[in-house]
Amino acid sequence: MRWTDTREIAIALCDAHPQVDPQYVRFTDLHAWVLALPGFDDAPERSGEKILESIQMLWIEERD
């Protein structure tokens, strides 16, 4: 996975953290959790606020 795979990342986060309400996740935590996902292989510095926000919104959508 890469930072551009936002939906795939959101699904993986939903599976990895089922007890977490993504609406309240800080971007610093979200960034760290994405980097820790199995199969994630992209440079940490390639993400930004827009990408993290997109992942968070998709995660909220997947959770509902």
N, C-alpha and C positions, 0 to 999 in steps of 0.2 A: 504494500500500500504506500501511496505517496500523499502529500498534503492535498492534492487535487481530487483525491478519491473521497470527497466529503461524505457522501451517503454511506459508503462502505465503512468509513471510520465511525460514523454515527451508530450504525448497526452493531459494530464491534464494541463500542463503548456501552451501548445498551445491554449487551450480553455480559460484558465484563463488570459492570457496576449497576446491577438491577435495583439496588436499594437507594441509589442516588437520584435526586430530583435535579435534572440537568439545568433547570431554570436558575438554580442557586450556585452553580459551579463557577468558581473564579477562573479567569483565563489562564492564570499561572498554573493552576491545578489541571485544567483541561489540556494544556500544552504538555505537561509531564505525563498525563495518562495516555495521550495519543502516542507519545514517544515510546511508552512501555508496552503498547499493543503488539502481540505476536504478529509477525508479518509486516510490521511497519518499517519501511526502509527509505527514509528521506532525511535530508539535513534539517536539524532543529531550527536553524535560522531562516529557513525558507517559509516558515509560517508567519502570519501577521494577524492583526486584529480582525480583518475581514474574513479570513479563512476560519479562524477560531469561532467567530460569530456564526458563520454559515454551518459549521459542524454542530455548534450548540443548538441552533434552530432545528436542524435535521434530527438531532438526538431527541429534542422535545417532541417533534412530530412522530418519530418512531416509537417513543414511549407511550404516546396516546393511542 
